[in-house]
Amino acid sequence: MQDSPSAAELLDAVAAYLFSELRPVAPREQRFRVLIAANICATLSRELRAGPEPSLRDLTGFRKLLGESPAAEPVVPGLDPEVLAREAARELADRIRAGGFDDRLGETVAVLSEHVRRKLEITRPDYPVVRI
């Protein structure tokens, strides 16, 4: 464990500096890149604060849709929940493309909507999300 400030706090400070102080005085042709850097820092900060929870929730939902036990051990030595969730997402996408969930559209949309909502909480927390 590191002393204060934490990694998330450092990223917040860099994002605030880039957005509030550097962007207004940067050459016009560089302002967009400064804004991108500020947004990257802010997103990374939110990812650090969220920890593995969003990936674990995605993994549980994807496993349930795939017919696997949602309670299956989510942590495999050497693999983090994000890697496992991405693998499950790939399998789910392949099976959706093959028509494997045409008869479970409501359940599939509900799980995927929550997945997208969690992603937006990290990348665009101010984005207006409509729950369906």
Phi and psi in radians as a Rosetta constraint file:
Dihedral C 1 N 2 CA 2 C 2 CIRCULARHARMONIC -1.609 0.35
Dihedral N 2 CA 2 C 2 N 3 CIRCULARHARMONIC 2.716 0.35
Dihedral C 2 N 3 CA 3 C 3 CIRCULARHARMONIC -1.258 0.35
Dihedral N 3 CA 3 C 3 N 4 CIRCULARHARMONIC 2.986 0.35
Dihedral C 3 N 4 CA 4 C 4 CIRCULARHARMONIC -1.190 0.35
Dihedral N 4 CA 4 C 4 N 5 CIRCULARHARMONIC 2.583 0.35
Dihedral C 4 N 5 CA 5 C 5 CIRCULARHARMONIC -1.366 0.35
Dihedral N 5 CA 5 C 5 N 6 CIRCULARHARMONIC 2.671 0.35
Dihedral C 5 N 6 CA 6 C 6 CIRCULARHARMONIC -1.315 0.35
Dihedral N 6 CA 6 C 6 N 7 CIRCULARHARMONIC 2.967 0.35
Dihedral C 6 N 7 CA 7 C 7 CIRCULARHARMONIC -1.034 0.35
Dihedral N 7 CA 7 C 7 N 8 CIRCULARHARMONIC -0.734 0.35
Dihedral C 7 N 8 CA 8 C 8 CIRCULARHARMONIC -1.107 0.35
Dihedral N 8 CA 8 C 8 N 9 CIRCULARHARMONIC -0.713 0.35
Dihedral C 8 N 9 CA 9 C 9 CIRCULARHARMONIC -1.144 0.35
Dihedral N 9 CA 9 C 9 N 10 CIRCULARHARMONIC -0.681 0.35
Dihedral C 9 N 10 CA 10 C 10 CIRCULARHARMONIC -1.105 0.35
Dihedral N 10 CA 10 C 10 N 11 CIRCULARHARMONIC -0.764 0.35
Dihedral C 10 N 11 CA 11 C 11 CIRCULARHARMONIC -1.112 0.35
Dihedral N 11 CA 11 C 11 N 12 CIRCULARHARMONIC -0.681 0.35
Dihedral C 11 N 12 CA 12 C 12 CIRCULARHARMONIC -1.052 0.35
Dihedral N 12 CA 12 C 12 N 13 CIRCULARHARMONIC -0.738 0.35
Dihedral C 12 N 13 CA 13 C 13 CIRCULARHARMONIC -1.140 0.35
Dihedral N 13 CA 13 C 13 N 14 CIRCULARHARMONIC -0.732 0.35
Dihedral C 13 N 14 CA 14 C 14 CIRCULARHARMONIC -1.129 0.35
Dihedral N 14 CA 14 C 14 N 15 CIRCULARHARMONIC -0.765 0.35
Dihedral C 14 N 15 CA 15 C 15 CIRCULARHARMONIC -1.048 0.35
Dihedral N 15 CA 15 C 15 N 16 CIRCULARHARMONIC -0.780 0.35
Dihedral C 15 N 16 CA 16 C 16 CIRCULARHARMONIC -1.104 0.35
Dihedral N 16 CA 16 C 16 N 17 CIRCULARHARMONIC -0.745 0.35
Dihedral C 16 N 17 CA 17 C 17 CIRCULARHARMONIC -1.081 0.35
Dihedral N 17 CA 17 C 17 N 18 CIRCULARHARMONIC -0.853 0.35
Dihedral C 17 N 18 CA 18 C 18 CIRCULARHARMONIC -1.059 0.35
Dihedral N 18 CA 18 C 18 N 19 CIRCULARHARMONIC -0.780 0.35
Dihedral C 18 N 19 CA 19 C 19 CIRCULARHARMONIC -1.300 0.35
Dihedral N 19 CA 19 C 19 N 20 CIRCULARHARMONIC -0.853 0.35
Dihedral C 19 N 20 CA 20 C 20 CIRCULARHARMONIC -1.488 0.35
Dihedral N 20 CA 20 C 20 N 21 CIRCULARHARMONIC -0.638 0.35
Dihedral C 20 N 21 CA 21 C 21 CIRCULARHARMONIC -1.823 0.35
Dihedral N 21 CA 21 C 21 N 22 CIRCULARHARMONIC -0.778 0.35
Dihedral C 21 N 22 CA 22 C 22 CIRCULARHARMONIC -1.426 0.35
Dihedral N 22 CA 22 C 22 N 23 CIRCULARHARMONIC -0.759 0.35
Dihedral C 22 N 23 CA 23 C 23 CIRCULARHARMONIC -0.974 0.35
Dihedral N 23 CA 23 C 23 N 24 CIRCULARHARMONIC -0.795 0.35
Dihedral C 23 N 24 CA 24 C 24 CIRCULARHARMONIC -1.124 0.35
Dihedral N 24 CA 24 C 24 N 25 CIRCULARHARMONIC -0.461 0.35
Dihedral C 24 N 25 CA 25 C 25 CIRCULARHARMONIC -1.823 0.35
Dihedral N 25 CA 25 C 25 N 26 CIRCULARHARMONIC -0.074 0.35
Dihedral C 25 N 26 CA 26 C 26 CIRCULARHARMONIC -1.203 0.35
Dihedral N 26 CA 26 C 26 N 27 CIRCULARHARMONIC 2.634 0.35
Dihedral C 26 N 27 CA 27 C 27 CIRCULARHARMONIC -0.961 0.35
Dihedral N 27 CA 27 C 27 N 28 CIRCULARHARMONIC 2.503 0.35
Dihedral C 27 N 28 CA 28 C 28 CIRCULARHARMONIC -0.852 0.35
Dihedral N 28 CA 28 C 28 N 29 CIRCULARHARMONIC -0.739 0.35
Dihedral C 28 N 29 CA 29 C 29 CIRCULARHARMONIC -1.267 0.35
Dihedral N 29 CA 29 C 29 N 30 CIRCULARHARMONIC -0.162 0.35
Dihedral C 29 N 30 CA 30 C 30 CIRCULARHARMONIC -1.835 0.35
Dihedral N 30 CA 30 C 30 N 31 CIRCULARHARMONIC -0.164 0.35
Dihedral C 30 N 31 CA 31 C 31 CIRCULARHARMONIC -1.077 0.35
Dihedral N 31 CA 31 C 31 N 32 CIRCULARHARMONIC -0.688 0.35
Dihedral C 31 N 32 CA 32 C 32 CIRCULARHARMONIC -1.123 0.35
Dihedral N 32 CA 32 C 32 N 33 CIRCULARHARMONIC -0.713 0.35
Dihedral C 32 N 33 CA 33 C 33 CIRCULARHARMONIC -1.156 0.35
Dihedral N 33 CA 33 C 33 N 34 CIRCULARHARMONIC -0.633 0.35
Dihedral C 33 N 34 CA 34 C 34 CIRCULARHARMONIC -1.145 0.35
Dihedral N 34 CA 34 C 34 N 35 CIRCULARHARMONIC -0.708 0.35
Dihedral C 34 N 35 CA 35 C 35 CIRCULARHARMONIC -1.106 0.35
Dihedral N 35 CA 35 C 35 N 36 CIRCULARHARMONIC -0.716 0.35
Dihedral C 35 N 36 CA 36 C 36 CIRCULARHARMONIC -1.055 0.35
Dihedral N 36 CA 36 C 36 N 37 CIRCULARHARMONIC -0.806 0.35
Dihedral C 36 N 37 CA 37 C 37 CIRCULARHARMONIC -1.078 0.35
Dihedral N 37 CA 37 C 37 N 38 CIRCULARHARMONIC -0.709 0.35
Dihedral C 37 N 38 CA 38 C 38 CIRCULARHARMONIC -1.097 0.35
Dihedral N 38 CA 38 C 38 N 39 CIRCULARHARMONIC -0.756 0.35
Dihedral C 38 N 39 CA 39 C 39 CIRCULARHARMONIC -1.154 0.35
Dihedral N 39 CA 39 C 39 N 40 CIRCULARHARMONIC -0.646 0.35
Dihedral C 39 N 40 CA 40 C 40 CIRCULARHARMONIC -1.085 0.35
Dihedral N 40 CA 40 C 40 N 41 CIRCULARHARMONIC -0.813 0.35
Dihedral C 40 N 41 CA 41 C 41 CIRCULARHARMONIC -1.059 0.35
Dihedral N 41 CA 41 C 41 N 42 CIRCULARHARMONIC -0.762 0.35
Dihedral C 41 N 42 CA 42 C 42 CIRCULARHARMONIC -1.126 0.35
Dihedral N 42 CA 42 C 42 N 43 CIRCULARHARMONIC -0.715 0.35
Dihedral C 42 N 43 CA 43 C 43 CIRCULARHARMONIC -1.128 0.35
Dihedral N 43 CA 43 C 43 N 44 CIRCULARHARMONIC -0.791 0.35
Dihedral C 43 N 44 CA 44 C 44 CIRCULARHARMONIC -1.061 0.35
Dihedral N 44 CA 44 C 44 N 45 CIRCULARHARMONIC -0.670 0.35
Dihedral C 44 N 45 CA 45 C 45 CIRCULARHARMONIC -1.073 0.35
Dihedral N 45 CA 45 C 45 N 46 CIRCULARHARMONIC -0.787 0.35
Dihedral C 45 N 46 CA 46 C 46 CIRCULARHARMONIC -1.157 0.35
Dihedral N 46 CA 46 C 46 N 47 CIRCULARHARMONIC -0.644 0.35
Dihedral C 46 N 47 CA 47 C 47 CIRCULARHARMONIC -1.089 0.35
Dihedral N 47 CA 47 C 47 N 48 CIRCULARHARMONIC -0.762 0.35
Dihedral C 47 N 48 CA 48 C 48 CIRCULARHARMONIC -1.093 0.35
Dihedral N 48 CA 48 C 48 N 49 CIRCULARHARMONIC -0.734 0.35
Dihedral C 48 N 49 CA 49 C 49 CIRCULARHARMONIC -1.170 0.35
Dihedral N 49 CA 49 C 49 N 50 CIRCULARHARMONIC -0.632 0.35
Dihedral C 49 N 50 CA 50 C 50 CIRCULARHARMONIC -1.231 0.35
Dihedral N 50 CA 50 C 50 N 51 CIRCULARHARMONIC -0.543 0.35
Dihedral C 50 N 51 CA 51 C 51 CIRCULARHARMONIC 1.153 0.35
Dihedral N 51 CA 51 C 51 N 52 CIRCULARHARMONIC -2.671 0.35
Dihedral C 51 N 52 CA 52 C 52 CIRCULARHARMONIC -1.417 0.35
Dihedral N 52 CA 52 C 52 N 53 CIRCULARHARMONIC -0.134 0.35
Dihedral C 52 N 53 CA 53 C 53 CIRCULARHARMONIC -0.954 0.35
Dihedral N 53 CA 53 C 53 N 54 CIRCULARHARMONIC -0.838 0.35
Dihedral C 53 N 54 CA 54 C 54 CIRCULARHARMONIC -1.040 0.35
Dihedral N 54 CA 54 C 54 N 55 CIRCULARHARMONIC -0.703 0.35
Dihedral C 54 N 55 CA 55 C 55 CIRCULARHARMONIC -1.173 0.35
Dihedral N 55 CA 55 C 55 N 56 CIRCULARHARMONIC -0.680 0.35
Dihedral C 55 N 56 CA 56 C 56 CIRCULARHARMONIC -1.119 0.35
Dihedral N 56 CA 56 C 56 N 57 CIRCULARHARMONIC -0.697 0.35
Dihedral C 56 N 57 CA 57 C 57 CIRCULARHARMONIC -1.164 0.35
Dihedral N 57 CA 57 C 57 N 58 CIRCULARHARMONIC -0.734 0.35
Dihedral C 57 N 58 CA 58 C 58 CIRCULARHARMONIC -1.068 0.35
Dihedral N 58 CA 58 C 58 N 59 CIRCULARHARMONIC -0.808 0.35
Dihedral C 58 N 59 CA 59 C 59 CIRCULARHARMONIC -1.022 0.35
Dihedral N 59 CA 59 C 59 N 60 CIRCULARHARMONIC -0.751 0.35
Dihedral C 59 N 60 CA 60 C 60 CIRCULARHARMONIC -1.077 0.35
Dihedral N 60 CA 60 C 60 N 61 CIRCULARHARMONIC -0.823 0.35
Dihedral C 60 N 61 CA 61 C 61 CIRCULARHARMONIC -1.124 0.35
Dihedral N 61 CA 61 C 61 N 62 CIRCULARHARMONIC -0.761 0.35
Dihedral C 61 N 62 CA 62 C 62 CIRCULARHARMONIC -1.131 0.35
Dihedral N 62 CA 62 C 62 N 63 CIRCULARHARMONIC -0.744 0.35
Dihedral C 62 N 63 CA 63 C 63 CIRCULARHARMONIC -1.091 0.35
Dihedral N 63 CA 63 C 63 N 64 CIRCULARHARMONIC -0.695 0.35
Dihedral C 63 N 64 CA 64 C 64 CIRCULARHARMONIC -1.077 0.35
Dihedral N 64 CA 64 C 64 N 65 CIRCULARHARMONIC -0.814 0.35
Dihedral C 64 N 65 CA 65 C 65 CIRCULARHARMONIC -1.080 0.35
Dihedral N 65 CA 65 C 65 N 66 CIRCULARHARMONIC -0.661 0.35
Dihedral C 65 N 66 CA 66 C 66 CIRCULARHARMONIC -1.335 0.35
Dihedral N 66 CA 66 C 66 N 67 CIRCULARHARMONIC -0.073 0.35
Dihedral C 66 N 67 CA 67 C 67 CIRCULARHARMONIC 1.468 0.35
Dihedral N 67 CA 67 C 67 N 68 CIRCULARHARMONIC 0.239 0.35
Dihedral C 67 N 68 CA 68 C 68 CIRCULARHARMONIC -1.662 0.35
Dihedral N 68 CA 68 C 68 N 69 CIRCULARHARMONIC 2.859 0.35
Dihedral C 68 N 69 CA 69 C 69 CIRCULARHARMONIC -1.237 0.35
Dihedral N 69 CA 69 C 69 N 70 CIRCULARHARMONIC 2.073 0.35
Dihedral C 69 N 70 CA 70 C 70 CIRCULARHARMONIC -1.071 0.35
Dihedral N 70 CA 70 C 70 N 71 CIRCULARHARMONIC -0.419 0.35
Dihedral C 70 N 71 CA 71 C 71 CIRCULARHARMONIC -1.502 0.35
Dihedral N 71 CA 71 C 71 N 72 CIRCULARHARMONIC 0.056 0.35
Dihedral C 71 N 72 CA 72 C 72 CIRCULARHARMONIC -0.986 0.35
Dihedral N 72 CA 72 C 72 N 73 CIRCULARHARMONIC 2.582 0.35
Dihedral C 72 N 73 CA 73 C 73 CIRCULARHARMONIC -0.942 0.35
Dihedral N 73 CA 73 C 73 N 74 CIRCULARHARMONIC 1.986 0.35
Dihedral C 73 N 74 CA 74 C 74 CIRCULARHARMONIC -1.379 0.35
Dihedral N 74 CA 74 C 74 N 75 CIRCULARHARMONIC -0.311 0.35
Dihedral C 74 N 75 CA 75 C 75 CIRCULARHARMONIC -1.888 0.35
Dihedral N 75 CA 75 C 75 N 76 CIRCULARHARMONIC 2.042 0.35
Dihedral C 75 N 76 CA 76 C 76 CIRCULARHARMONIC -1.950 0.35
Dihedral N 76 CA 76 C 76 N 77 CIRCULARHARMONIC 2.319 0.35
Dihedral C 76 N 77 CA 77 C 77 CIRCULARHARMONIC -0.902 0.35
Dihedral N 77 CA 77 C 77 N 78 CIRCULARHARMONIC 2.249 0.35
Dihedral C 77 N 78 CA 78 C 78 CIRCULARHARMONIC 1.564 0.35
Dihedral N 78 CA 78 C 78 N 79 CIRCULARHARMONIC -0.199 0.35
Dihedral C 78 N 79 CA 79 C 79 CIRCULARHARMONIC -2.111 0.35
Dihedral N 79 CA 79 C 79 N 80 CIRCULARHARMONIC 2.335 0.35
Dihedral C 79 N 80 CA 80 C 80 CIRCULARHARMONIC -1.671 0.35
Dihedral N 80 CA 80 C 80 N 81 CIRCULARHARMONIC 2.889 0.35
Dihedral C 80 N 81 CA 81 C 81 CIRCULARHARMONIC -0.997 0.35
Dihedral N 81 CA 81 C 81 N 82 CIRCULARHARMONIC -0.560 0.35
Dihedral C 81 N 82 CA 82 C 82 CIRCULARHARMONIC -1.116 0.35
Dihedral N 82 CA 82 C 82 N 83 CIRCULARHARMONIC -0.728 0.35
Dihedral C 82 N 83 CA 83 C 83 CIRCULARHARMONIC -1.122 0.35
Dihedral N 83 CA 83 C 83 N 84 CIRCULARHARMONIC -0.784 0.35
Dihedral C 83 N 84 CA 84 C 84 CIRCULARHARMONIC -1.110 0.35
Dihedral N 84 CA 84 C 84 N 85 CIRCULARHARMONIC -0.715 0.35
Dihedral C 84 N 85 CA 85 C 85 CIRCULARHARMONIC -1.135 0.35
Dihedral N 85 CA 85 C 85 N 86 CIRCULARHARMONIC -0.688 0.35
Dihedral C 85 N 86 CA 86 C 86 CIRCULARHARMONIC -1.138 0.35
Dihedral N 86 CA 86 C 86 N 87 CIRCULARHARMONIC -0.706 0.35
Dihedral C 86 N 87 CA 87 C 87 CIRCULARHARMONIC -1.108 0.35
Dihedral N 87 CA 87 C 87 N 88 CIRCULARHARMONIC -0.764 0.35
Dihedral C 87 N 88 CA 88 C 88 CIRCULARHARMONIC -1.127 0.35
Dihedral N 88 CA 88 C 88 N 89 CIRCULARHARMONIC -0.653 0.35
Dihedral C 88 N 89 CA 89 C 89 CIRCULARHARMONIC -1.112 0.35
Dihedral N 89 CA 89 C 89 N 90 CIRCULARHARMONIC -0.701 0.35
Dihedral C 89 N 90 CA 90 C 90 CIRCULARHARMONIC -1.101 0.35
Dihedral N 90 CA 90 C 90 N 91 CIRCULARHARMONIC -0.790 0.35
Dihedral C 90 N 91 CA 91 C 91 CIRCULARHARMONIC -1.075 0.35
Dihedral N 91 CA 91 C 91 N 92 CIRCULARHARMONIC -0.764 0.35
Dihedral C 91 N 92 CA 92 C 92 CIRCULARHARMONIC -1.089 0.35
Dihedral N 92 CA 92 C 92 N 93 CIRCULARHARMONIC -0.775 0.35
Dihedral C 92 N 93 CA 93 C 93 CIRCULARHARMONIC -1.074 0.35
Dihedral N 93 CA 93 C 93 N 94 CIRCULARHARMONIC -0.741 0.35
Dihedral C 93 N 94 CA 94 C 94 CIRCULARHARMONIC -1.055 0.35
Dihedral N 94 CA 94 C 94 N 95 CIRCULARHARMONIC -0.769 0.35
Dihedral C 94 N 95 CA 95 C 95 CIRCULARHARMONIC -1.259 0.35
Dihedral N 95 CA 95 C 95 N 96 CIRCULARHARMONIC -0.571 0.35
Dihedral C 95 N 96 CA 96 C 96 CIRCULARHARMONIC -1.139 0.35
Dihedral N 96 CA 96 C 96 N 97 CIRCULARHARMONIC -0.793 0.35
Dihedral C 96 N 97 CA 97 C 97 CIRCULARHARMONIC -1.057 0.35
Dihedral N 97 CA 97 C 97 N 98 CIRCULARHARMONIC -0.561 0.35
Dihedral C 97 N 98 CA 98 C 98 CIRCULARHARMONIC -1.434 0.35
Dihedral N 98 CA 98 C 98 N 99 CIRCULARHARMONIC 0.004 0.35
Dihedral C 98 N 99 CA 99 C 99 CIRCULARHARMONIC 1.503 0.35
Dihedral N 99 CA 99 C 99 N 100 CIRCULARHARMONIC 0.216 0.35
Dihedral C 99 N 100 CA 100 C 100 CIRCULARHARMONIC -1.228 0.35
Dihedral N 100 CA 100 C 100 N 101 CIRCULARHARMONIC -0.168 0.35
Dihedral C 100 N 101 CA 101 C 101 CIRCULARHARMONIC -2.158 0.35
Dihedral N 101 CA 101 C 101 N 102 CIRCULARHARMONIC 0.277 0.35
Dihedral C 101 N 102 CA 102 C 102 CIRCULARHARMONIC -1.045 0.35
Dihedral N 102 CA 102 C 102 N 103 CIRCULARHARMONIC -0.544 0.35
Dihedral C 102 N 103 CA 103 C 103 CIRCULARHARMONIC -1.558 0.35
Dihedral N 103 CA 103 C 103 N 104 CIRCULARHARMONIC -0.006 0.35
Dihedral C 103 N 104 CA 104 C 104 CIRCULARHARMONIC -2.242 0.35
Dihedral N 104 CA 104 C 104 N 105 CIRCULARHARMONIC 0.691 0.35
Dihedral C 104 N 105 CA 105 C 105 CIRCULARHARMONIC -1.055 0.35
Dihedral N 105 CA 105 C 105 N 106 CIRCULARHARMONIC -0.783 0.35
Dihedral C 105 N 106 CA 106 C 106 CIRCULARHARMONIC -1.055 0.35
Dihedral N 106 CA 106 C 106 N 107 CIRCULARHARMONIC -0.828 0.35
Dihedral C 106 N 107 CA 107 C 107 CIRCULARHARMONIC -1.112 0.35
Dihedral N 107 CA 107 C 107 N 108 CIRCULARHARMONIC -0.721 0.35
Dihedral C 107 N 108 CA 108 C 108 CIRCULARHARMONIC -1.141 0.35
Dihedral N 108 CA 108 C 108 N 109 CIRCULARHARMONIC -0.794 0.35
Dihedral C 108 N 109 CA 109 C 109 CIRCULARHARMONIC -1.087 0.35
Dihedral N 109 CA 109 C 109 N 110 CIRCULARHARMONIC -0.694 0.35
Dihedral C 109 N 110 CA 110 C 110 CIRCULARHARMONIC -1.091 0.35
Dihedral N 110 CA 110 C 110 N 111 CIRCULARHARMONIC -0.803 0.35
Dihedral C 110 N 111 CA 111 C 111 CIRCULARHARMONIC -1.147 0.35
Dihedral N 111 CA 111 C 111 N 112 CIRCULARHARMONIC -0.783 0.35
Dihedral C 111 N 112 CA 112 C 112 CIRCULARHARMONIC -1.215 0.35
Dihedral N 112 CA 112 C 112 N 113 CIRCULARHARMONIC -0.569 0.35
Dihedral C 112 N 113 CA 113 C 113 CIRCULARHARMONIC -1.114 0.35
Dihedral N 113 CA 113 C 113 N 114 CIRCULARHARMONIC -0.738 0.35
Dihedral C 113 N 114 CA 114 C 114 CIRCULARHARMONIC -1.144 0.35
Dihedral N 114 CA 114 C 114 N 115 CIRCULARHARMONIC -0.653 0.35
Dihedral C 114 N 115 CA 115 C 115 CIRCULARHARMONIC -1.055 0.35
Dihedral N 115 CA 115 C 115 N 116 CIRCULARHARMONIC -0.823 0.35
Dihedral C 115 N 116 CA 116 C 116 CIRCULARHARMONIC -1.145 0.35
Dihedral N 116 CA 116 C 116 N 117 CIRCULARHARMONIC -0.698 0.35
Dihedral C 116 N 117 CA 117 C 117 CIRCULARHARMONIC -1.044 0.35
Dihedral N 117 CA 117 C 117 N 118 CIRCULARHARMONIC -0.769 0.35
Dihedral C 117 N 118 CA 118 C 118 CIRCULARHARMONIC -1.098 0.35
Dihedral N 118 CA 118 C 118 N 119 CIRCULARHARMONIC -0.690 0.35
Dihedral C 118 N 119 CA 119 C 119 CIRCULARHARMONIC -1.118 0.35
Dihedral N 119 CA 119 C 119 N 120 CIRCULARHARMONIC -0.737 0.35
Dihedral C 119 N 120 CA 120 C 120 CIRCULARHARMONIC -1.172 0.35
Dihedral N 120 CA 120 C 120 N 121 CIRCULARHARMONIC -0.556 0.35
Dihedral C 120 N 121 CA 121 C 121 CIRCULARHARMONIC -1.060 0.35
Dihedral N 121 CA 121 C 121 N 122 CIRCULARHARMONIC -0.524 0.35
Dihedral C 121 N 122 CA 122 C 122 CIRCULARHARMONIC -1.515 0.35
Dihedral N 122 CA 122 C 122 N 123 CIRCULARHARMONIC -0.871 0.35
Dihedral C 122 N 123 CA 123 C 123 CIRCULARHARMONIC -1.457 0.35
Dihedral N 123 CA 123 C 123 N 124 CIRCULARHARMONIC -0.625 0.35
Dihedral C 123 N 124 CA 124 C 124 CIRCULARHARMONIC -2.504 0.35
Dihedral N 124 CA 124 C 124 N 125 CIRCULARHARMONIC 1.250 0.35
Dihedral C 124 N 125 CA 125 C 125 CIRCULARHARMONIC -1.082 0.35
Dihedral N 125 CA 125 C 125 N 126 CIRCULARHARMONIC -0.332 0.35
Dihedral C 125 N 126 CA 126 C 126 CIRCULARHARMONIC -1.570 0.35
Dihedral N 126 CA 126 C 126 N 127 CIRCULARHARMONIC -0.018 0.35
Dihedral C 126 N 127 CA 127 C 127 CIRCULARHARMONIC -1.252 0.35
Dihedral N 127 CA 127 C 127 N 128 CIRCULARHARMONIC 2.287 0.35
Dihedral C 127 N 128 CA 128 C 128 CIRCULARHARMONIC -1.275 0.35
Dihedral N 128 CA 128 C 128 N 129 CIRCULARHARMONIC 1.986 0.35
Dihedral C 128 N 129 CA 129 C 129 CIRCULARHARMONIC -1.773 0.35
Dihedral N 129 CA 129 C 129 N 130 CIRCULARHARMONIC 2.242 0.35
Dihedral C 129 N 130 CA 130 C 130 CIRCULARHARMONIC -1.765 0.35
Dihedral N 130 CA 130 C 130 N 131 CIRCULARHARMONIC 2.166 0.35
Dihedral C 130 N 131 CA 131 C 131 CIRCULARHARMONIC -1.471 0.35
Dihedral N 131 CA 131 C 131 N 132 CIRCULARHARMONIC 2.331 0.35
